[in-house]
Amino acid sequence: MDNPDHSLNLELVPSTLMLFGLAGSGKSYVGDLIAQQTGWFVYHADEDITDEMRLALEQQRPFSDEMRDRYFSIIVEKILSLQNIHSRLLVTQAVYKQRHRDFLLSYIPNMEMIYVQADDAVIEKRLLARNGEANAKSAAALRNDFEPPSGKCKTLINNTDDSNIVRQLNRLYAGSVPLAE
């Protein structure tokens, strides 16, 4: 039998998963890890960020509600299109507002969301390593806009290593082992 710390088993997972959370929490990393182990297609939704959102990031300004609304309409269309091509789909995007999570789920009801979290010190270290001080400042400006998920939401803590991520995911979807990391 495979070692449960290293073999990812997502048989009980909906066909579309969205990983969301703060910048630097490791959403893209987790998505890529899952894809490597399962062959699922990964859509990093930041690929479709609008020009006005890019400018806001460069200027270290938070996104307006209007910017987000336009962006999430684009994302819905992209996810629906990708679902027609790929039987298993992972989506990574911060989705800072609960109303946008609700919006996504209203159009894509067969998608499940996982809240990816990491300790503040881990996030800061990742952001500084990624693109230096400017990215860390942009993330800090956006952080103030983040709304923790309302209601029950699957959560993954991404502070350590791949085997910990795999173990948590297996526990989230096994249904028989309580998650305690």
Protein Blocks (a to p, Z undefined) as FASTA:
>chain_A
ZZfklmccfklgcfbdcdeddehilmmmmmmmmmmmnopacddfklmpcfklmmmmmnop
acdfklmmmmmmmmmmmmmmmmmmpmbdcdddfklafklmmmmmmmmmmbccddddddfk
lmmmmmmmmnojmlmmmmmmmmmmpccdehjddddddfbbmklmmmmmmmmmnopaccdZ
Z
